[in-house]
């Protein structure tokens, strides 16, 4: 559904929903784009990661992301 820019702006300024006028199929969050990395770690560390991930009911990748995010946030 197309709308004039002035109507769009008025709806936005009035706090009305404008979602129906947006094409979200290509929307993205630049700060949350994913990048793949390769990483070598000692076998004992991998075992400990897997044990902790299993205890928490998450994947190895999830526990690594959680711990990295916590550490980065603590440093700010």
N, C-alpha and C positions, 0 to 999 in steps of 0.2 A: 504494500500500500504506500504510494508516494504522497508526500506532503511538502508544502512550501517551507523553506527555511524559517520564515518568520513564524509560522504555525508551530513548527518543531521547537524553536526557541521559546515561544510562549508557554507551550506545554511543559518544557523542562523548567523554566523559571517559576511556573506555578506549582511545581512539585508533582505533576502528573506523570504517569508512566509513558515512556517514549520507546519502550522495548519493541513494540510492534513495527516501528519504523527503522529498526536497525538490522543489518545483515550480520549476524554473529557467526556465520560459517567460517570466516577467516579471522575472527578475533583471536588475539594472543596476548600473553603477559610476558613481555620481554625479559623481565627479571626472573622468570620461572621456566625459561626454556631449558630443556634437558640436554646435557652433553655427556657423551660416553667417555669413560677413562679406563685404562688398564692399570692394574696395581699389583705389585708383588709384595706379599707379606709372609712372614714365617708360618709354618704349618701349625705350631702351637697356638698362634693368634687366631688362625682360621677356625681351629677346633673350639677355642673359647668363644669366638663370635657365634658359631653355630649353636653352641650350648645355650648361650644367653638369648639368642633369637628364638630358639625352641621354647625356652622357659617363658618368654614374653608372648609367644604365639605370633611372631612376625617373621618375615624373611630376613636373610642375611643382609641383603641390600637395604632393607628398611632400617635395621638396627644401625648400620653404618651411617645412613643419612640422618637418623635421629641424633646419634652421638656427635656427628660433625656439626649439625645445626645448633645443638646445645653448647658446644664448645665455642663456636663462632659468635653466638649471641652473648655468651658470658664475657667474651673479650671486648665487647663494644661498650 
